[in-house]
Amino acid sequence: MAMFSLAIRARAKANPLLTRRALHFRNFCNGRFGLSTSESNPPDRPVAGTKFLESFKEEFEIGSRVISLETGKIARFANGAVVLGMEETKVLSTVAAAKGDAVRDFLPLTVDYQEKQFAQGLIPNTFMRREGAPKERELLCGRLIDRPIRPLFSAGFYHEIQVMASVLSSDGKQDPDVLAANATSAALMLSDIPWGGPIGVVRIGRICGQFIVNPTMDELSLSDLNLVYACTRDKTLMIDVQAREITEKDLEAGLRLAHLEAVKYLEPQIRLAAKAGKQKKEYKLSMVSEQIFEKVKKLAEAPIDAVFTDPSYGKFERGEALEKITQDVKSALEEECDEQSLKVLPKVVDTVRKKVVRKRIISDGFRLDGRHLDEVRPIYCEAGHLPILHGSALFNRGDTQVLCTVTLGAPQDAQRLDSLVGPPTKRFMLHYSFPPFCIDEIGKRAGLNRREVGHGTLAEKALLAVLPPEDDFPYTVRINSEVMASDGSTSMATVCGGSMALMDAGIPLREHVAGVSVGLVTDVDPESGEITEYRILTDILGLEDHLGDMDFKIAGTRNGVTAIQLDIKPAGIPLDIICESLEPARKGRLQILDHMEQEISVPRNQDDRNSPRLVTLKFSNDAIRRFIGPLGALKRKIEEETGARISVGDGTITIAAKNQAVMEKVQDKVDFIVGREIVVGGIYKGIVMSIKEYGAFVEFNGGQQGLLHISELSHEPVSRVSDVVSVGQQISLMCIGQDVRGNIKLSRKATLPRPESETKSVVEGSAPVTKEKPNIWASPENMSKGEQLESTLEELVPSKMENTESNRSASLMPSVVIRSAAECDEEEKSAGLSKTSKSAPKPKGTLKKGSKQKKIQSSDNMPDLSLSIMLSESLSRMGGNQEFTSQDEDEANLSDQNDKETGGNTPVTPQKLKLGTKVTAKIYQIRARGLVLDLGGGIRGMYKFESNGEREFTVGDELLVQCSSFTSKGIPVVSMVDEE
């Protein structure tokens, strides 16, 4: 080593360009020193070549859209793999079969459909940022693929099959479910699994009466039909429909069009399989020998026939009798030590049952329970079964029983959908539950069940067509369907019970929806496989569903179909038989609707205080910010205190409360924080901020202040304001008006019950009860000076009140109170406005009231004053008489008064009323010194009696008058005009 180092040093001195890297030395590593390898590859080192992926592709056009089928590029190890594309939406479907022989007596087919967020360029919004358990939509799409492919596997093929469909990319225009079903068919055709395909699956929509093939998602939102149809070349395999009351005739036309379009998918799949398909493998089939079948049939057929011909058997009695027959046959085979027959005994006995039942139905036309083929089982309906809930209904058809409940929620309670296509939320949900006790079994309740999700979605589609629009009914609605007993078609019972429960909840449905299941029993030629004879059954039992060929669920109203689901067991049914089944289903549906409408035919009136409430209030964005508070603290605090749910939108606050009491509590808090537009006659809650000798200043309605005058504190005389209210006290107040400067006048006594003595003091001359529309005005700071001056003549009327029994005494009081002439005279005497000495001359004129007349003469010594109109504001629900002590106060009250009555032929407005204006007025009230006149347009004027002459006046008479002057308060003073 030393000699080697010396040689290197000598070479380096001789040639300075010779460096460590040139001599191929490595750097120090792990304390060792050695030679490095060459950086350039030796000439003879192999280089990675380019792999060639052989792929096969078929393109074709359906419904003006180009579709492609491609295989060979990805998922090459799968038994069969196909990528189907339509525009920018691409779906991969793969199939695989388990190795080894099957040891089961059923087909373990599993279909998994998955939508991952990368397909639309998003990261999942979950904590782990991964896709979780299958969502409802994924389960439904998996069922949509499973239902048409399952019947085409050979009888006795019990090997485990797994289908996995994944969305690779989505442009949001096409629903990938139909693409995945067609891709699965093509993948099965390419695999070595024996299968009786191919199939074609197509979606049909309808807009303005025109059918659309493969509609986009935007077109589906406008369509009144969403039809998914699957078929072979000449037979139907699966139908799934959601519609808006489409007629049976139009539905049949859509089915026939769908069949013509679906078969266009078949040839491209056959061509692709010819190019790249595998040789079909010989799988072992689990078949029963003819000898074993005949042996078991001989032992079991007669007892089974005796059970099925006795209609007195119920579901469980019949099941127990059939189980006893199976045990008797088993005992006989055990005595003979026939192990082969014992292995397949349950399946053979089930086959014997099927043949016995089908023969009885086709030959005799009678069913297991003795009904005719088109007969519906007895029905029991009960709406409002659980009165405390928002809505509930109990529905029985035969032994099938379903309890449906309705719960109403706020808009933010809507379900959020995390799918590639479709709306982001769903405000109507129907959750179907099938507990084990409903068939007298035990079992576990865990997670989402594919069958429960499918049945619930079918009922949801059926009811969705009759729900009111979201703008008219913004509630979120959830229906829970609890199956209490099952003997056939619980999904259709859910439709019936759900419809009644919705009406019981007060939801304005357009129509009742009912559903019925139609079955089919066929007799097939064993050689040709063609159907020679068949029978259509209405309202099938659970055993008829199991032993029959078809379960055709059809739901709808009297006007048409809203939902359909077709599941079959044989390898297809002719479309003509499917269309023929629509009419028996319609007749059965109408019979069920008759029973439902007898129980409840219109939505219930939800006036009770236990029903939920939903209110949307409009505010400015600044007001909403005050309501939310810092980081939403105020909003959360109100929700925690009241239990209500509050959502904030652009300029709106939506409140959802479980009952009216909670709603009122929340609204009070919202009004106190934010405030609302002030309404004369509206009741508010406020806090006393300061107390003066003449009254108290109160803060209310989100920071606004008003004056509570000492005279408005109580019906009883008040000497000191502090005796009634104190600073910081919260009180209920009524807005009774607004002065010319925009100051708000409040009243506490208007919210208090009237004393009994005052109630009895209302006399014949009082004004009639009037109902007025609420007048809403802006806050004072937003009013111009001109508007403030004009506010003296603007209409100030009481708000519209609810006439409930609790506040009947308040709401039925007159909104405008005018004293009678006798009351006013008495008041004037106490105020010193009428003559008190005996020597005073009597006024002239005649007061005519009904049939009683009183002579009144005017006096020369009468003060030269215009008679003020004793007209109070409509400021209180309680009504009552106002106290007037001076002409100025009377005129001020007149300027604030406004009711909606019109009194002349030519209504006038305060802006148009000028000096010299002539108008026909009606006598509204007769007073000691003059008349109160209704000038029309809600304007009151006054006319004082002339000093000489005598004339009779009657309330309601019309007079031609002329505006001669105005008082300091703006009250018009008129004079008589002689009629020519």
Order of alpha helices (4+ residues) and beta strands (2+ residues): alpha-beta-beta-beta-beta-beta-alpha-beta-alpha-beta-beta-alpha-beta-beta-alpha-alpha-alpha-alpha-alpha-alpha-beta-beta-beta-beta-beta-beta-alpha-beta-alpha-beta-beta-alpha-beta-beta-alpha-alpha-beta-alpha-alpha-beta-beta-alpha-beta-beta-beta-beta-beta-beta-alpha-beta-alpha-alpha-alpha-beta-beta-alpha-beta-beta-beta-beta-beta-beta
